[in-house]
Amino acid sequence: MAVEHVNASSSLAEVIDRILDKGIVIDAWVRVSLVGIELLAIEARVVIASVDTYLKYAEAVGLTAAPALPA
């Protein structure tokens, strides 16, 4: 049985292009407490995507607001 090694490497430009095309979400939650007393709580959600990708998925889940009509 032969083992086949695939030497597939991606350049930084290809990785960034894929991230912008597909998008990535980083969800972080940190809590610092001392003797049961919460001293610090941090919640962060970071979305990295191109504007086109964001608008496509935001519209699909209803995050885009309809423009206000002038009175």
PDB file of N, CA, C and O in Angstrom:
ATOM      1  N   MET A   1       0.856  -1.172   0.000  1.00  0.00           N
ATOM      2  CA  MET A   1       0.000   0.000   0.000  1.00  0.00           C
ATOM      3  C   MET A   1       0.897   1.229   0.000  1.00  0.00           C
ATOM      4  O   MET A   1       1.717   1.403   0.902  1.00  0.00           O
ATOM      5  N   ALA A   2       0.747   2.068  -0.994  1.00  0.00           N
ATOM      6  CA  ALA A   2       1.571   3.266  -1.124  1.00  0.00           C
ATOM      7  C   ALA A   2       0.854   4.457  -0.500  1.00  0.00           C
ATOM      8  O   ALA A   2      -0.367   4.593  -0.588  1.00  0.00           O
ATOM      9  N   VAL A   3       1.642   5.304   0.124  1.00  0.00           N
ATOM     10  CA  VAL A   3       1.111   6.532   0.715  1.00  0.00           C
ATOM     11  C   VAL A   3       1.384   7.664  -0.251  1.00  0.00           C
ATOM     12  O   VAL A   3       2.523   7.882  -0.663  1.00  0.00           O
ATOM     13  N   GLU A   4       0.347   8.376  -0.605  1.00  0.00           N
ATOM     14  CA  GLU A   4       0.490   9.479  -1.550  1.00  0.00           C
ATOM     15  C   GLU A   4       0.429  10.802  -0.797  1.00  0.00           C
ATOM     16  O   GLU A   4      -0.546  11.080  -0.098  1.00  0.00           O
ATOM     17  N   HIS A   5       1.451  11.601  -0.938  1.00  0.00           N
ATOM     18  CA  HIS A   5       1.507  12.914  -0.301  1.00  0.00           C
ATOM     19  C   HIS A   5       1.080  13.976  -1.303  1.00  0.00           C
ATOM     20  O   HIS A   5       1.577  14.028  -2.427  1.00  0.00           O
ATOM     21  N   VAL A   6       0.164  14.809  -0.880  1.00  0.00           N
ATOM     22  CA  VAL A   6      -0.289  15.906  -1.723  1.00  0.00           C
ATOM     23  C   VAL A   6       0.335  17.178  -1.187  1.00  0.00           C
ATOM     24  O   VAL A   6       0.133  17.537  -0.027  1.00  0.00           O
ATOM     25  N   ASN A   7       1.084  17.851  -2.021  1.00  0.00           N
ATOM     26  CA  ASN A   7       1.753  19.079  -1.609  1.00  0.00           C
ATOM     27  C   ASN A   7       0.941  20.268  -2.122  1.00  0.00           C
ATOM     28  O   ASN A   7       1.337  20.944  -3.072  1.00  0.00           O
ATOM     29  N   ALA A   8      -0.187  20.507  -1.485  1.00  0.00           N
ATOM     30  CA  ALA A   8      -1.049  21.619  -1.880  1.00  0.00           C
ATOM     31  C   ALA A   8      -0.856  22.752  -0.885  1.00  0.00           C
ATOM     32  O   ALA A   8      -1.188  22.624   0.293  1.00  0.00           O
ATOM     33  N   SER A   9      -0.326  23.842  -1.365  1.00  0.00           N
ATOM     34  CA  SER A   9      -0.147  24.993  -0.486  1.00  0.00           C
ATOM     35  C   SER A   9      -0.889  26.177  -1.085  1.00  0.00           C
ATOM     36  O   SER A   9      -1.045  26.288  -2.301  1.00  0.00           O
ATOM     37  N   SER A  10      -1.341  27.055  -0.202  1.00  0.00           N
ATOM     38  CA  SER A  10      -2.082  28.232  -0.641  1.00  0.00           C
ATOM     39  C   SER A  10      -1.288  29.474  -0.292  1.00  0.00           C
ATOM     40  O   SER A  10      -0.663  29.557   0.766  1.00  0.00           O
ATOM     41  N   SER A  11      -1.323  30.420  -1.183  1.00  0.00           N
ATOM     42  CA  SER A  11      -0.665  31.681  -0.883  1.00  0.00           C
ATOM     43  C   SER A  11      -1.580  32.511   0.004  1.00  0.00           C
ATOM     44  O   SER A  11      -2.771  32.222   0.120  1.00  0.00           O
ATOM     45  N   LEU A  12      -1.034  33.524   0.617  1.00  0.00           N
ATOM     46  CA  LEU A  12      -1.810  34.397   1.492  1.00  0.00           C
ATOM     47  C   LEU A  12      -2.943  35.060   0.720  1.00  0.00           C
ATOM     48  O   LEU A  12      -4.042  35.225   1.251  1.00  0.00           O
ATOM     49  N   ALA A  13      -2.686  35.437  -0.517  1.00  0.00           N
ATOM     50  CA  ALA A  13      -3.720  36.074  -1.337  1.00  0.00           C
ATOM     51  C   ALA A  13      -4.889  35.124  -1.583  1.00  0.00           C
ATOM     52  O   ALA A  13      -6.042  35.554  -1.565  1.00  0.00           O
ATOM     53  N   GLU A  14      -4.610  33.840  -1.812  1.00  0.00           N
ATOM     54  CA  GLU A  14      -5.678  32.867  -2.016  1.00  0.00           C
ATOM     55  C   GLU A  14      -6.495  32.664  -0.749  1.00  0.00           C
ATOM     56  O   GLU A  14      -7.718  32.534  -0.814  1.00  0.00           O
ATOM     57  N   VAL A  15      -5.836  32.637   0.399  1.00  0.00           N
ATOM     58  CA  VAL A  15      -6.538  32.470   1.672  1.00  0.00           C
ATOM     59  C   VAL A  15      -7.433  33.672   1.946  1.00  0.00           C
ATOM     60  O   VAL A  15      -8.588  33.502   2.335  1.00  0.00           O
ATOM     61  N   ILE A  16      -6.921  34.876   1.750  1.00  0.00           N
ATOM     62  CA  ILE A  16      -7.715  36.089   1.974  1.00  0.00           C
ATOM     63  C   ILE A  16      -8.887  36.143   0.997  1.00  0.00           C
ATOM     64  O   ILE A  16      -9.994  36.525   1.376  1.00  0.00           O
ATOM     65  N   ASP A  17      -8.653  35.767  -0.243  1.00  0.00           N
ATOM     66  CA  ASP A  17      -9.728  35.749  -1.236  1.00  0.00           C
ATOM     67  C   ASP A  17     -10.839  34.786  -0.829  1.00  0.00           C
ATOM     68  O   ASP A  17     -12.019  35.109  -0.965  1.00  0.00           O
ATOM     69  N   ARG A  18     -10.477  33.625  -0.337  1.00  0.00           N
ATOM     70  CA  ARG A  18     -11.478  32.647   0.098  1.00  0.00           C
ATOM     71  C   ARG A  18     -12.242  33.144   1.319  1.00  0.00           C
ATOM     72  O   ARG A  18     -13.456  32.961   1.399  1.00  0.00           O
ATOM     73  N   ILE A  19     -11.546  33.776   2.282  1.00  0.00           N
ATOM     74  CA  ILE A  19     -12.219  34.308   3.473  1.00  0.00           C
ATOM     75  C   ILE A  19     -13.201  35.399   3.080  1.00  0.00           C
ATOM     76  O   ILE A  19     -14.325  35.427   3.581  1.00  0.00           O
ATOM     77  N   LEU A  20     -12.794  36.298   2.190  1.00  0.00           N
ATOM     78  CA  LEU A  20     -13.696  37.363   1.772  1.00  0.00           C
ATOM     79  C   LEU A  20     -14.865  36.822   0.961  1.00  0.00           C
ATOM     80  O   LEU A  20     -15.971  37.359   1.029  1.00  0.00           O
ATOM     81  N   ASP A  21     -14.630  35.765   0.198  1.00  0.00           N
ATOM     82  CA  ASP A  21     -15.700  35.184  -0.617  1.00  0.00           C
ATOM     83  C   ASP A  21     -16.710  34.425   0.241  1.00  0.00           C
ATOM     84  O   ASP A  21     -17.917  34.575   0.051  1.00  0.00           O
ATOM     85  N   LYS A  22     -16.233  33.620   1.173  1.00  0.00           N
ATOM     86  CA  LYS A  22     -17.118  32.787   1.993  1.00  0.00           C
ATOM     87  C   LYS A  22     -17.532  33.485   3.281  1.00  0.00           C
ATOM     88  O   LYS A  22     -18.657  33.304   3.748  1.00  0.00           O
ATOM     89  N   GLY A  23     -16.632  34.282   3.862  1.00  0.00           N
ATOM     90  CA  GLY A  23     -16.908  34.937   5.136  1.00  0.00           C
ATOM     91  C   GLY A  23     -16.480  34.062   6.305  1.00  0.00           C
ATOM     92  O   GLY A  23     -16.380  32.841   6.178  1.00  0.00           O
ATOM     93  N   ILE A  24     -16.229  34.700   7.442  1.00  0.00           N
ATOM     94  CA  ILE A  24     -15.836  33.988   8.654  1.00  0.00           C
ATOM     95  C   ILE A  24     -16.412  34.744   9.843  1.00  0.00           C
ATOM     96  O   ILE A  24     -16.452  35.974   9.842  1.00  0.00           O
ATOM     97  N   VAL A  25     -16.854  34.015  10.847  1.00  0.00           N
ATOM     98  CA  VAL A  25     -17.400  34.616  12.064  1.00  0.00           C
ATOM     99  C   VAL A  25     -16.588  34.103  13.241  1.00  0.00           C
ATOM    100  O   VAL A  25     -16.399  32.897  13.400  1.00  0.00           O
ATOM    101  N   ILE A  26     -16.107  35.029  14.065  1.00  0.00           N
ATOM    102  CA  ILE A  26     -15.383  34.686  15.285  1.00  0.00           C
ATOM    103  C   ILE A  26     -16.250  35.140  16.450  1.00  0.00           C
ATOM    104  O   ILE A  26     -16.555  36.327  16.576  1.00  0.00           O
ATOM    105  N   ASP A  27     -16.646  34.207  17.295  1.00  0.00           N
ATOM    106  CA  ASP A  27     -17.507  34.498  18.437  1.00  0.00           C
ATOM    107  C   ASP A  27     -16.700  34.215  19.702  1.00  0.00           C
ATOM    108  O   ASP A  27     -16.312  33.074  19.953  1.00  0.00           O
ATOM    109  N   ALA A  28     -16.449  35.252  20.493  1.00  0.00           N
ATOM    110  CA  ALA A  28     -15.624  35.100  21.693  1.00  0.00           C
ATOM    111  C   ALA A  28     -16.400  35.530  22.929  1.00  0.00           C
ATOM    112  O   ALA A  28     -17.189  36.473  22.885  1.00  0.00           O
ATOM    113  N   TRP A  29     -16.167  34.830  24.025  1.00  0.00           N
ATOM    114  CA  TRP A  29     -16.813  35.149  25.287  1.00  0.00           C
ATOM    115  C   TRP A  29     -15.794  34.903  26.392  1.00  0.00           C
ATOM    116  O   TRP A  29     -15.294  33.789  26.550  1.00  0.00           O
ATOM    117  N   VAL A  30     -15.490  35.956  27.159  1.00  0.00           N
ATOM    118  CA  VAL A  30     -14.492  35.869  28.227  1.00  0.00           C
ATOM    119  C   VAL A  30     -15.113  36.397  29.509  1.00  0.00           C
ATOM    120  O   VAL A  30     -15.787  37.427  29.505  1.00  0.00           O
ATOM    121  N   ARG A  31     -14.882  35.686  30.604  1.00  0.00           N
ATOM    122  CA  ARG A  31     -15.371  36.134  31.903  1.00  0.00           C
ATOM    123  C   ARG A  31     -14.252  35.955  32.915  1.00  0.00           C
ATOM    124  O   ARG A  31     -13.666  34.878  33.024  1.00  0.00           O
ATOM    125  N   VAL A  32     -13.959  37.026  33.659  1.00  0.00           N
ATOM    126  CA  VAL A  32     -12.938  36.987  34.700  1.00  0.00           C
ATOM    127  C   VAL A  32     -13.642  37.206  36.031  1.00  0.00           C
ATOM    128  O   VAL A  32     -14.327  38.209  36.229  1.00  0.00           O
ATOM    129  N   SER A  33     -13.465  36.251  36.940  1.00  0.00           N
ATOM    130  CA  SER A  33     -14.095  36.393  38.245  1.00  0.00           C
ATOM    131  C   SER A  33     -13.102  36.023  39.335  1.00  0.00           C
ATOM    132  O   SER A  33     -12.179  35.237  39.123  1.00  0.00           O
ATOM    133  N   LEU A  34     -13.314  36.603  40.496  1.00  0.00           N
ATOM    134  CA  LEU A  34     -12.455  36.362  41.654  1.00  0.00           C
ATOM    135  C   LEU A  34     -13.364  36.069  42.837  1.00  0.00           C
ATOM    136  O   LEU A  34     -14.204  36.896  43.191  1.00  0.00           O
ATOM    137  N   VAL A  35     -13.208  34.925  43.439  1.00  0.00           N
ATOM    138  CA  VAL A  35     -13.997  34.477  44.586  1.00  0.00           C
ATOM    139  C   VAL A  35     -15.500  34.576  44.269  1.00  0.00           C
ATOM    140  O   VAL A  35     -16.289  35.025  45.101  1.00  0.00           O
ATOM    141  N   GLY A  36     -15.869  34.164  43.096  1.00  0.00           N
ATOM    142  CA  GLY A  36     -17.271  34.156  42.713  1.00  0.00           C
ATOM    143  C   GLY A  36     -17.847  35.495  42.305  1.00  0.00           C
ATOM    144  O   GLY A  36     -19.034  35.580  41.989  1.00  0.00           O
ATOM    145  N   ILE A  37     -17.035  36.551  42.303  1.00  0.00           N
ATOM    146  CA  ILE A  37     -17.495  37.884  41.900  1.00  0.00           C
ATOM    147  C   ILE A  37     -16.978  38.158  40.497  1.00  0.00           C
ATOM    148  O   ILE A  37     -15.774  38.133  40.244  1.00  0.00           O
ATOM    149  N   GLU A  38     -17.899  38.416  39.605  1.00  0.00           N
ATOM    150  CA  GLU A  38     -17.511  38.687  38.224  1.00  0.00           C
ATOM    151  C   GLU A  38     -16.896  40.074  38.130  1.00  0.00           C
ATOM    152  O   GLU A  38     -17.539  41.074  38.447  1.00  0.00           O
ATOM    153  N   LEU A  39     -15.645  40.123  37.691  1.00  0.00           N
ATOM    154  CA  LEU A  39     -14.937  41.394  37.574  1.00  0.00           C
ATOM    155  C   LEU A  39     -15.009  41.961  36.163  1.00  0.00           C
ATOM    156  O   LEU A  39     -15.080  43.176  35.979  1.00  0.00           O
ATOM    157  N   LEU A  40     -14.991  41.093  35.183  1.00  0.00           N
ATOM    158  CA  LEU A  40     -14.934  41.545  33.796  1.00  0.00           C
ATOM    159  C   LEU A  40     -15.628  40.523  32.908  1.00  0.00           C
ATOM    160  O   LEU A  40     -15.413  39.318  33.042  1.00  0.00           O
ATOM    161  N   ALA A  41     -16.450  41.010  32.011  1.00  0.00           N
ATOM    162  CA  ALA A  41     -17.094  40.137  31.030  1.00  0.00           C
ATOM    163  C   ALA A  41     -16.982  40.798  29.662  1.00  0.00           C
ATOM    164  O   ALA A  41     -17.309  41.973  29.499  1.00  0.00           O
ATOM    165  N   ILE A  42     -16.521  40.036  28.691  1.00  0.00           N
ATOM    166  CA  ILE A  42     -16.351  40.547  27.331  1.00  0.00           C
ATOM    167  C   ILE A  42     -17.017  39.569  26.375  1.00  0.00           C
ATOM    168  O   ILE A  42     -16.746  38.368  26.405  1.00  0.00           O
ATOM    169  N   GLU A  43     -17.882  40.092  25.535  1.00  0.00           N
ATOM    170  CA  GLU A  43     -18.489  39.304  24.474  1.00  0.00           C
ATOM    171  C   GLU A  43     -18.197  40.007  23.156  1.00  0.00           C
ATOM    172  O   GLU A  43     -18.380  41.219  23.039  1.00  0.00           O
ATOM    173  N   ALA A  44     -17.750  39.256  22.179  1.00  0.00           N
ATOM    174  CA  ALA A  44     -17.422  39.859  20.885  1.00  0.00           C
ATOM    175  C   ALA A  44     -17.828  38.911  19.763  1.00  0.00           C
ATOM    176  O   ALA A  44     -17.644  37.697  19.856  1.00  0.00           O
ATOM    177  N   ARG A  45     -18.372  39.479  18.725  1.00  0.00           N
ATOM    178  CA  ARG A  45     -18.667  38.729  17.507  1.00  0.00           C
ATOM    179  C   ARG A  45     -18.073  39.524  16.359  1.00  0.00           C
ATOM    180  O   ARG A  45     -18.481  40.656  16.098  1.00  0.00           O
ATOM    181  N   VAL A  46     -17.117  38.931  15.679  1.00  0.00           N
ATOM    182  CA  VAL A  46     -16.423  39.590  14.582  1.00  0.00           C
ATOM    183  C   VAL A  46     -16.787  38.869  13.289  1.00  0.00           C
ATOM    184  O   VAL A  46     -16.661  37.649  13.184  1.00  0.00           O
ATOM    185  N   VAL A  47     -17.234  39.636  12.321  1.00  0.00           N
ATOM    186  CA  VAL A  47     -17.589  39.079  11.015  1.00  0.00           C
ATOM    187  C   VAL A  47     -16.626  39.654   9.990  1.00  0.00           C
ATOM    188  O   VAL A  47     -16.485  40.871   9.870  1.00  0.00           O
ATOM    189  N   ILE A  48     -15.968  38.775   9.255  1.00  0.00           N
ATOM    190  CA  ILE A  48     -15.049  39.201   8.202  1.00  0.00           C
ATOM    191  C   ILE A  48     -15.577  38.632   6.888  1.00  0.00           C
ATOM    192  O   ILE A  48     -15.642  37.417   6.700  1.00  0.00           O
ATOM    193  N   ALA A  49     -15.951  39.532   5.988  1.00  0.00           N
ATOM    194  CA  ALA A  49     -16.467  39.121   4.682  1.00  0.00           C
ATOM    195  C   ALA A  49     -16.441  40.323   3.761  1.00  0.00           C
ATOM    196  O   ALA A  49     -16.311  41.461   4.213  1.00  0.00           O
ATOM    197  N   SER A  50     -16.565  40.070   2.478  1.00  0.00           N
ATOM    198  CA  SER A  50     -16.680  41.184   1.540  1.00  0.00           C
ATOM    199  C   SER A  50     -18.071  41.790   1.684  1.00  0.00           C
ATOM    200  O   SER A  50     -18.969  41.157   2.240  1.00  0.00           O
ATOM    201  N   VAL A  51     -18.249  42.990   1.197  1.00  0.00           N
ATOM    202  CA  VAL A  51     -19.542  43.665   1.290  1.00  0.00           C
ATOM    203  C   VAL A  51     -20.602  42.867   0.535  1.00  0.00           C
ATOM    204  O   VAL A  51     -21.726  42.725   1.018  1.00  0.00           O
ATOM    205  N   ASP A  52     -20.265  42.350  -0.628  1.00  0.00           N
ATOM    206  CA  ASP A  52     -21.226  41.560  -1.410  1.00  0.00           C
ATOM    207  C   ASP A  52     -21.669  40.314  -0.651  1.00  0.00           C
ATOM    208  O   ASP A  52     -22.858  39.996  -0.616  1.00  0.00           O
ATOM    209  N   THR A  53     -20.716  39.609  -0.044  1.00  0.00           N
ATOM    210  CA  THR A  53     -21.043  38.406   0.719  1.00  0.00           C
ATOM    211  C   THR A  53     -21.909  38.749   1.914  1.00  0.00           C
ATOM    212  O   THR A  53     -22.891  38.057   2.181  1.00  0.00           O
ATOM    213  N   TYR A  54     -21.563  39.808   2.642  1.00  0.00           N
ATOM    214  CA  TYR A  54     -22.348  40.208   3.812  1.00  0.00           C
ATOM    215  C   TYR A  54     -23.779  40.554   3.411  1.00  0.00           C
ATOM    216  O   TYR A  54     -24.730  40.087   4.038  1.00  0.00           O
ATOM    217  N   LEU A  55     -23.935  41.367   2.373  1.00  0.00           N
ATOM    218  CA  LEU A  55     -25.276  41.777   1.960  1.00  0.00           C
ATOM    219  C   LEU A  55     -26.113  40.591   1.491  1.00  0.00           C
ATOM    220  O   LEU A  55     -27.318  40.545   1.738  1.00  0.00           O
ATOM    221  N   LYS A  56     -25.482  39.636   0.819  1.00  0.00           N
ATOM    222  CA  LYS A  56     -26.211  38.461   0.340  1.00  0.00           C
ATOM    223  C   LYS A  56     -26.772  37.659   1.513  1.00  0.00           C
ATOM    224  O   LYS A  56     -27.941  37.277   1.500  1.00  0.00           O
ATOM    225  N   TYR A  57     -25.945  37.404   2.525  1.00  0.00           N
ATOM    226  CA  TYR A  57     -26.408  36.605   3.656  1.00  0.00           C
ATOM    227  C   TYR A  57     -27.246  37.414   4.630  1.00  0.00           C
ATOM    228  O   TYR A  57     -28.143  36.857   5.261  1.00  0.00           O
ATOM    229  N   ALA A  58     -26.989  38.703   4.777  1.00  0.00           N
ATOM    230  CA  ALA A  58     -27.794  39.544   5.668  1.00  0.00           C
ATOM    231  C   ALA A  58     -29.214  39.660   5.134  1.00  0.00           C
ATOM    232  O   ALA A  58     -30.172  39.655   5.907  1.00  0.00           O
ATOM    233  N   GLU A  59     -29.353  39.765   3.834  1.00  0.00           N
ATOM    234  CA  GLU A  59     -30.688  39.836   3.238  1.00  0.00           C
ATOM    235  C   GLU A  59     -31.427  38.512   3.418  1.00  0.00           C
ATOM    236  O   GLU A  59     -32.641  38.497   3.617  1.00  0.00           O
ATOM    237  N   ALA A  60     -30.697  37.405   3.348  1.00  0.00           N
ATOM    238  CA  ALA A  60     -31.324  36.091   3.489  1.00  0.00           C
ATOM    239  C   ALA A  60     -31.882  35.871   4.888  1.00  0.00           C
ATOM    240  O   ALA A  60     -32.890  35.181   5.043  1.00  0.00           O
ATOM    241  N   VAL A  61     -31.250  36.443   5.911  1.00  0.00           N
ATOM    242  CA  VAL A  61     -31.727  36.255   7.287  1.00  0.00           C
ATOM    243  C   VAL A  61     -32.479  37.465   7.807  1.00  0.00           C
ATOM    244  O   VAL A  61     -32.848  37.503   8.980  1.00  0.00           O
ATOM    245  N   GLY A  62     -32.712  38.452   6.958  1.00  0.00           N
ATOM    246  CA  GLY A  62     -33.536  39.596   7.337  1.00  0.00           C
ATOM    247  C   GLY A  62     -32.832  40.655   8.159  1.00  0.00           C
ATOM    248  O   GLY A  62     -33.478  41.328   8.962  1.00  0.00           O
ATOM    249  N   LEU A  63     -31.541  40.825   7.990  1.00  0.00           N
ATOM    250  CA  LEU A  63     -30.808  41.841   8.741  1.00  0.00           C
ATOM    251  C   LEU A  63     -30.750  43.187   8.043  1.00  0.00           C
ATOM    252  O   LEU A  63     -30.364  44.184   8.654  1.00  0.00           O
ATOM    253  N   THR A  64     -31.121  43.231   6.794  1.00  0.00           N
ATOM    254  CA  THR A  64     -31.094  44.508   6.083  1.00  0.00           C
ATOM    255  C   THR A  64     -32.419  45.216   6.294  1.00  0.00           C
ATOM    256  O   THR A  64     -33.484  44.606   6.191  1.00  0.00           O
ATOM    257  N   ALA A  65     -32.349  46.494   6.587  1.00  0.00           N
ATOM    258  CA  ALA A  65     -33.563  47.283   6.823  1.00  0.00           C
ATOM    259  C   ALA A  65     -34.077  47.822   5.498  1.00  0.00           C
ATOM    260  O   ALA A  65     -33.301  48.164   4.605  1.00  0.00           O
ATOM    261  N   ALA A  66     -35.368  47.891   5.388  1.00  0.00           N
ATOM    262  CA  ALA A  66     -35.971  48.477   4.189  1.00  0.00           C
ATOM    263  C   ALA A  66     -35.764  49.982   4.229  1.00  0.00           C
ATOM    264  O   ALA A  66     -35.879  50.577   5.300  1.00  0.00           O
ATOM    265  N   PRO A  67     -35.466  50.619   3.110  1.00  0.00           N
ATOM    266  CA  PRO A  67     -35.252  52.068   3.110  1.00  0.00           C
ATOM    267  C   PRO A  67     -36.528  52.815   3.493  1.00  0.00           C
ATOM    268  O   PRO A  67     -37.633  52.419   3.123  1.00  0.00           O
ATOM    269  N   ALA A  68     -36.351  53.892   4.234  1.00  0.00           N
ATOM    270  CA  ALA A  68     -37.498  54.699   4.666  1.00  0.00           C
ATOM    271  C   ALA A  68     -38.053  55.469   3.476  1.00  0.00           C
ATOM    272  O   ALA A  68     -37.300  56.028   2.679  1.00  0.00           O
ATOM    273  N   LEU A  69     -39.353  55.493   3.368  1.00  0.00           N
ATOM    274  CA  LEU A  69     -40.004  56.224   2.283  1.00  0.00           C
ATOM    275  C   LEU A  69     -40.203  57.675   2.697  1.00  0.00           C
ATOM    276  O   LEU A  69     -40.635  57.939   3.819  1.00  0.00           O
ATOM    277  N   PRO A  70     -39.896  58.621   1.814  1.00  0.00           N
ATOM    278  CA  PRO A  70     -40.099  60.027   2.168  1.00  0.00           C
ATOM    279  C   PRO A  70     -41.588  60.333   2.325  1.00  0.00           C
ATOM    280  O   PRO A  70     -42.431  59.798   1.605  1.00  0.00           O
ATOM    281  N   ALA A  71     -41.885  61.203   3.280  1.00  0.00           N
ATOM    282  CA  ALA A  71     -43.294  61.529   3.565  1.00  0.00           C
ATOM    283  C   ALA A  71     -43.817  62.623   2.674  1.00  0.00           C
ATOM    284  O   ALA A  71     -44.980  63.009   2.789  1.00  0.00           O
TER     285      ALA A  71
END
